[in-house]
C-alpha cells in the first residue's frame, strides 16, 4: 500500500516504505555531500565500506482481517429471490477466511551502538504488532518502539544484543548547499546493499506533509522501501532521513525528499529522553504575510508571520501579543517566512523565556514570552481544529463594490441562521460577487468581518466608509480580520474603483 503525501498535476509524492503481504523488500538512501565541493569524487567505495554496517532493514507486521477483496452485493428490489441468494453466497465466501500478516518494509540506521538505538520513519512502524531489524550481516532482531512523532514522521527503536553494533552520527544539514554531493545506501525493492549517489537539488522544500516541512530535495535514486534510511554527506555524517519521493509511478524519477538533520536531531533527542516530543508552544495562529498585507500594515518587506488570533490565557496573550501583530524575530532569529516560526518555537525549551520582536501600528516592538508545551495545549483542546464549511443564508445588506461583497449586521436571526455565538462581534458577509477580489481571496457567505484596517467594525455602513476612506487615502489594498466558524485570519483585498 503506497502512502500518498500530496499530488501536483500528474505526479505524486509517496512515502517510500513498502507494504508487502508475502515477499519482503528493503530500502535505499541518498545524501548531500559538503566535503568535496567543486570536484567529483573518484570513488565512494571507502566511505560506503564504513557506513554499510550501520544501515539496517526494518520490517513491521500487523494482522489484516479478511484480506480478500470481495465485490459488493448487487442491489436488488426488496424481497427479490436474488437478494437472498447473493447474501448467502457472499456470507459463505467470507466465512473461514483467516487473518493474515501484512509486512511493511523500510530502512533505518543505528545512532547509538551501546544502547541499540535505531532511527526510522514513523510511517514504517505505524500500527505495527511486531518490528524486526535486519543488519548488514543478515542477523535479525526484534525491536521495541521507544517513541514516535507523527508531525515529523520520525520514530526511535531499540534492540537488545550482545553483538557490537556500528553507529553513525548526525551532521549539520544547515551548511548544505545546492549542488553538494550525497550518498544513499539501502535496499530498494528488496535489493539489499544498493548504493546510489547524487546532489542536493534544493533545500527547504514544503511538500504539505506536516507542519514542520523543511525537506532536502535530491536526485540520488530513492525508491519504495527507502523510508527511514540515512542520507550521508561525504564525511559520513547523517544529514537527512529519506522519507518521500515525487513520482507519477511510485518509482524514482530523480526527485526524493529527506528530513534534514537539523530538524530531526532535536526531535529524536526528545523521544530518547522522554519517550515522546515536548515542543514549545506560543499560543498563536499565524498566516503568511502577502504583499497586500504588508502594504496595508505599512511594512516594507513581505517578511515575518502574521498573528491571526491569540489563544486566551496562552503564552502570547500573557506577553501582550495581539491579532494583527507581525512577528519579525523570535529569540533573535529573523522570521523570513511564516513556516519558520513554528519550527523555532517547537525547538525552544518549555518554561524558558523567549524574546519576540513584532510589528504593530507601524513600529517595531518587543516582548518576552514564557514558552508553553504544545502537547499539553493539544490535550487541553487549546489548539484549534480545522473549520468546516459555512452554511448558506439569505442575501441582503450593504454592498461594498470595491471588493465585491454584501455585508449585514449580526442580528439574532443571523446568528441563529449561521450558528454564530454571542462572543463573536463584527458584520456578516451575506454574499460574494463572482470573480471579485473577495472571491479570489476565498471569502465566503457566512464569514464574519471583525476588523477593517485594524479597526473593530460592527456596522455595515461603517465598513463601507472605512474601505472608501482607504481608497481615497491612496491605499491600494485593505486588510480584513475574518472569523470563519472560530478560525480567525487576516485577508488583504486589493481595492477596485
Secondary structure, DSSP 8 states (H G I E B T S, - for coil): ---EEEEETTEEEEE--EEESSS--B--------TTTTS--S-SHHHHHHHGGGEEEEEEEEEESS-S---------TT-HHHHHHHHHHHHHHTT---EEEEEEEEEEEEETTTTEEEE-HHHHTT-SEEEEE-TTS-EEEEEEEEEETTTTEEEEE---SS------B--GGG--TT-EEEEEE-BTT-TTEEEEEEEEEEEE--SSSTT--EEEE-S---TT-TT-EEE-TTS-EEEEEEEEEESSSS-SS-EEEEEHHHHHHHHHHHHHHSS---EE--EEEEE--HHHHHHTT-SSS-SEEEEEE-TTSHHHHTT--TT-EEEEETTEE-SSHHHHHHHHHTS-TT-EEEEEEEETTEEEEEEEE-EEHHHHHHTT-S-------------SEEETTTTEEEEE--HHHHHHHT--TT--SEEEEEE-TTSHHHHTT--TT-EEEEETTEE---HHHHHHHHHHHHHTT-SEEEEEEEETTEEEEEEEE---
